[in-house]
Amino acid sequence: MNAKKLAGEKAVEFIKDGMIVGLGTGSTVHWSILKLGELVKQSLTIKGVPTSKQTEQLAKELGIPLVNMSSIEQIDITIDGADEANPEFELIKGGGGALLREKMVASISKRMIVVMDETKYVAHLGKFPLPVEITQFGWEMTSKQVSTLGCEPKLRVENNLSFITDNGNYILDCHFGEILDAKRLNEELNMIPGVVENGLFVNIADTMVIGNSDGHVEIIHK
Ligand SMILES: O=C[C@H](O)[C@H](O)[C@H](O)COP(=O)(O)O
């Protein structure tokens, strides 16, 4: 059983006619977007707000009407994936580099539904290195300052080149070990000049839809 597909498709059941829907990024929410595309072709009327260029392209191909974030006040529901989630509904996101737009979209959403397979649901965050988006300007200095919080930041590289986000920034992947105070780390990271945003989502998600390879889906509400 494809656990990501199970979770991704299940979450779409929360979407109702007329909603403005935040469209996350990644291989799990991919299934939600495909499903939404199918439903839109039938009769569902929604407007999507994409969290990355990749998602924007997919939504356009599927005929999902899109709306610019600047022209709306609020999003009804955002569906998005996560790299890790704990029972406190704290997340690590940004494995695909989309964390900034994802956090902006989630922050104006009445509800954020996280879709994942069971391997992402962990007791403590931190096995997955925390993505931190930083400006290209002065990145070495920013990296040094991030390291003082207790990690060895690694500049993300893709195809032998520095990875560049949709916003023209770099990503540092930061191994902090077990993250016991996500709220504090989130604040400390974002206080560093040069840090644009980090992948910790604290007090943002309200529902988790977890697909299991044995075929069952668990839904947990905050
Ligand atoms: O930047 C990427 C996003 O935060 C993704 O939602 C996250 O990495 C999970 O992706 P996937 O569902 O592909 O594991």
The ligand as an ORCA input file, in Angstrom:
! r2SCAN-3c Opt
* xyz 0 1
  O       9.816     21.740      1.332
  C       9.103     20.744      1.299
  C       7.970     20.509      2.179
  O       8.094     21.020      3.473
  C       7.409     19.096      2.161
  O       6.079     19.216      2.533
  C       8.119     18.126      3.072
  O       9.481     18.079      2.737
  C       7.514     16.715      2.996
  O       7.643     16.237      1.698
  P       7.253     14.757      1.289
  O       5.790     14.636      1.423
  O       7.749     14.634     -0.140
  O       8.003     13.823      2.184
*
